Amino acid sequence: MSYLTKDLMRLASKKLIHNDHSVLRWVMDNIFVITDPAGNIKPYKEKSTEKIDSAVAMIMTLDRAMRNEGNNGGSVYDDRGILIL
């Protein structure tokens, strides 16, 4: 997740636009980045009561978007319906 977090930090440094979304602002205020000796970084929260789930989801979504950039091959739902378990 290190390279994903670094990508998000690069985007955030360019002022990520979130239309003053209160929940996103709250979780982004809770998140800290820690670095290990190898230079890898990861999201971290200081207290167990703080929530960073949405920020981690945004990091994972960013990865998905970057991997599929320019790939407009359609949706899996073009060929089948929604699976119900």
C-alpha positions in Angstrom: 0.0 0.0 0.0 3.1 2.3 0.2 3.1 3.4 -3.4 -0.7 3.9 -3.2 -0.3 6.1 -0.2 2.5 8.1 -1.8 0.3 8.7 -4.9 -2.5 9.9 -2.7 -0.1 12.2 -0.8 1.0 13.7 -4.2 -2.6 14.3 -5.1 -3.5 15.8 -1.7 -0.5 18.1 -1.9 -2.1 19.5 -5.1 -5.2 20.3 -3.1 -7.6 17.4 -3.5 -11.1 18.8 -4.2 -13.8 17.3 -2.1 -16.5 20.0 -2.0 -16.1 20.4 1.7 -17.3 16.9 2.4 -17.4 16.7 6.2 -16.8 13.0 6.6 -13.9 13.0 4.2 -12.4 16.0 5.9 -12.8 14.3 9.3 -11.1 11.0 8.3 -8.3 12.9 6.5 -7.7 14.9 9.6 -7.4 11.6 11.6 -4.9 10.0 9.2 -1.1 10.1 9.7 1.6 8.6 7.5 4.3 6.5 9.1 7.5 5.5 7.3 9.4 2.2 8.0 13.2 1.9 7.6 12.9 0.8 4.0 11.0 4.0 3.1 7.6 2.4 2.8 4.7 4.5 4.1 1.3 3.5 5.3 -1.7 5.2 6.8 -1.9 5.3 10.5 -4.2 6.6 13.2 -3.0 7.8 16.6 -6.1 6.6 18.6 -8.3 3.5 18.2 -11.4 5.8 18.3 -10.3 7.7 15.2 -11.7 6.5 11.9 -9.6 6.3 8.7 -11.6 3.7 6.8 -12.8 6.1 4.2 -9.3 7.4 3.6 -8.0 3.9 3.1 -10.8 3.1 0.7 -9.9 6.2 -1.2 -6.3 5.0 -1.4 -7.5 1.6 -2.8 -9.9 3.3 -5.2 -7.0 5.5 -6.5 -5.1 2.3 -7.2 -8.0 0.8 -9.1 -8.4 4.0 -11.2 -4.7 4.2 -12.0 -4.5 0.5 -13.0 -7.5 0.9 -15.3 -6.7 4.3 -16.7 -7.8 4.4 -20.3 -9.4 1.0 -20.2 -13.0 1.5 -21.2 -13.6 -2.1 -22.0 -17.1 -2.0 -20.5 -18.6 -3.4 -17.3 -18.9 -7.0 -16.1 -22.6 -6.2 -15.9 -22.8 -5.8 -19.7 -22.5 -9.5 -20.0 -24.3 -10.7 -16.8 -26.6 -9.4 -14.1 -25.8 -8.8 -10.5 -24.9 -11.9 -8.5 -26.9 -12.5 -5.4 -25.6 -14.7 -2.6 
